[in-house]
């Protein structure tokens, strides 16, 4: 057996590179990207993938441990190990040796002192010319050196035995032919890579969905912790934010007679494909991370669970979780159901769920069923667990409804994909239902009595308006419900309604009711009786964002820099949801600081989107007036209303939030921001009432500079030069892609000589009489 031959100069160069990279725990001397039969790899040596050298195989000690493991890590981040061979059988010293056995049928890790086998990988058929190679993808493979490339030529590959990380090109799921399963399992701790308590799998019964388990490995006592919701053809139904970066990391779900699997890719740009990983960590959190070369750190794109509603079955059977309803333990019951144990719910123990108020009317017989039941639409939700549901991808919506009514056990149905195709039918209790952005519709089966024409009376005591409430343009009046809850009441005067507007009101409300996002103000109730057109919203005690940004010093300083950055991110996500929501592209048309309210935790809620019309992208319309200072050039000059008008308004909102300066009718803020950016003095744009960010807070300084850059991208004169809102969200949550957008020089101008044409009239509101809701 001979050792691998190495060039002394090459070894010195590689060692120096690792020293500069700060890779202390896993540093090793690189030898090549492959190991031939008859060679070995010892502690202190490594394989480095060819091409960009992004991945390194070698021996390491995790954290504070002195144990030695064979693993693969990212070359730029030596402490980020994504695959470990001997997870539960560590070496006590540095005597480890990796080699192919004599007949080429096994890859073996030996304890060099005792010569005992610590770990091995066997493969069918001996290969006298077997080669071990670390590929550019990060996949460690054994192949026949005489054969051609491709997965089929691999005798063994590490991608088939993942640890806690999923890389591009790997897969999770199950082979329906061999029964082999692919999943990732967390480390036990930061110092111990042995299999821990959490495991992520792809559920292959029902619709494919990713599930996080605690204990038991997915069976025999395992507990579901979190599920993504089913695959809807574009993304997992409960993780709509994945669509924001699907152009960079396209998701891939395969469902065939051969296998049901999930994986993702990484799209190369001018600088190459970005390094990315999905990891389940030992605390039970799944993260998607992307390497940011400029900050030399991992940026998080996604984390799950994200909020209390991601906790599996938090609200029990037929419960519906709302992440914005902390006052009620986030839980409520779907229509036609009430808490199974009101006393338990009063103590915030909602796991018992809800019980049906009126029994279903269904009698089986004659090869079918007779029923008077109907369906109630629950809009904008992550679909319930499909573990015991029946799925038919070939059925239509009409066929799905007919089948459900024909089965007395059916309690709900839904389309299987986001385009309305396929059929999912639930015959057991529905669990783990929650509101999500861009959620799907669930058709809940209820007794006919639940659809009686009687209406519930919601008595609201209306308080006459005061100065504090007039400033919030959305709130015409403050109301108090019979249960003591404060609400905002808005009534449109008949003189401000066109005949078309009166007819469209119900459609507008239906659109609003179907929009559920943490950054949108929730519609609680409405009235459409006779000549009355009334909307009732949740009341926000902290009023609108402009009262803080342009308000007294105490309010301005309360919104510290990190909080302002978080507010900007949340607003961007809300507008992106409107543009790409479940019911088409909704243009806000009047996005401004006074239309953004702050809840008790100072989180933004976008208001006044309900009076906007529903448009297909790039359709023009001239129904509402956009406030001066926020109107895009194409709308101000030509009355053209598109999604990019909202992008422009968002850019103004962003720059106002950072600067504390109102753009106003003269629009002097934008040229000033551009001049400062050109001069390299863009940090002078920041609100002078606030203390400058600390010079050693590199992350905050970087985020604020990135924000200013994005704001200027949004307010460029030409609509085509502006990014979309989904691209803005991606740029705000990571620097990936921001440099692909170049600011168009001299295309950010003042509109001080332009007057907004009177295409419409402002809405007028007055006192609300008692009304049925």
C-alpha angles and dihedrals in degrees: 000000000000130000122239112270116234137189110241092216092050091049092052091049094049092044090052090050092053090047091055090047091057094234100156106148096046103023115140139162111262117229106173139299096275144043120213125212107276093033126096139201117224133190107286094034126090146183116235120198115248123242107036095003090232097153135049131196117203148105122299145166115226121227112315094344121116093201117111126231136179110235149142122245140175109271093220091050110037095184092056102091114178102177131036124187102195098035096156099025108059125184118244095215143009096279096104119134128189118202147141113256121246098271095040095243099116140040104216136193110202134192097237093211101050095020089226119149110253097176136355141179118208127200136186116268128014117262117202089193097043116154130195111214137176106217129211088254091062091252116138107212140179112213139166105264091217095052132085124259130264135091092281090062094055115106089193137353135191090225086073091058106043122181118202098320138074116205129189108284094028122107142209125205138059140302108230090202103049100019091234114153130204120205140141126241126199124240116258091239141336088275098040123059094186113122109288137198099284129072132176120209139168109246107224099184113087112358116346112265136156116250131191114211132192118210128346096053095257097315141044101044099345117147125215110236104172139354129195096218122250126308108264100189096272107039141343105290096235095047104058092156087074087078089064091069101025090110089062099034107024114200118229124199119178120194112176142129087272103050148342108222144154129209141140140222137221117228115220120232131186088288094047131259112321118245110250139163142180112218135180106211129207092259091063099257124130115212136184108210133185126196112242107204094194094059094027091228140107114261118207116231097174141008128190133225087038104173141357092281090063089066104108115260092348092158096039127224114352090000121136120211122213116188090204094057103078091145090068097041086264091280136114136153126257116250113289094029136089133193111292090216113022091185091056092047089051086060090048092252099134100156091103089069128197139314129219116261098206123027118242118257106231133135121183122216144110093045093303142036139269115222145155093199121130137195129253117202116231102197133208101012142139101249116249123261108294095200093116098022125112117237130200113175092188098058124100126228091256091050090048092054092047092051092049093051089047092057116067090202094058113108101171145355138197142178113272096223138034093254092061098257128130129026135255119188125191119204097169131058112301113235139180096033117161142156114261137171111271089007125171130247121261118200107216119199114231137169117266090247089069089065097054115142092242114111130216116242116231106187114204125190106214119213116209112252121266132192092268093059098039089064090064101074094201093056114071093165140005115233136191119213123217088259091057096254116143116233138178114237123202125187126184117217115237090232089062094052122087118210088254090050091054091051093045095050095090091048091049091051091048089055092048093048091054094054113092120170134138091239097051125085108246121239106226102182143338142203124220100168120141107309095346120110108178134162127195121202138177111273118240114211093197092060122209131340094244090062087063103035094046096025135096119315093258092058094044094051091046086070097065120190097267090048091050090051090051090049091052091050092049093049090050091052091049094051091044088054091053090050095047103024129136096270100050133271113333115193112207092204096189108050111162140135093267089056092056114082128195123225127213090282092048091250114148124250116192110224138188094038090119095076091054118103124246109250137181108233114282094013112138125228139163108197104115135043116239113218117256113261092033101058118110118233094249091055097040093050105029107015092242111155118193138143089271089066088066089048089056092048090048090054090055091047090051095050092045091050092053098039103038086223122125113229093212130172093308092055094212094150095074099054089044091053091049093050092050090049092051091049092049090243096110093131087067086071091072119109106279090210088069128073112254114258112265112268091231093054093091095166094055093045090050092049093049093048089049090050093053090049091051092046091055091048089056098052099051113133097239114069092213090059092060121088122237120257092252089054089049091053090051091049093048093051095044138008089234108121100006094107090055087072114075119197109244103237115239092002095113106082140162119259093204093126094048124084121204107246116238098250092153143357133259118258118252122210133193143176118315119230120208109290139176117248 
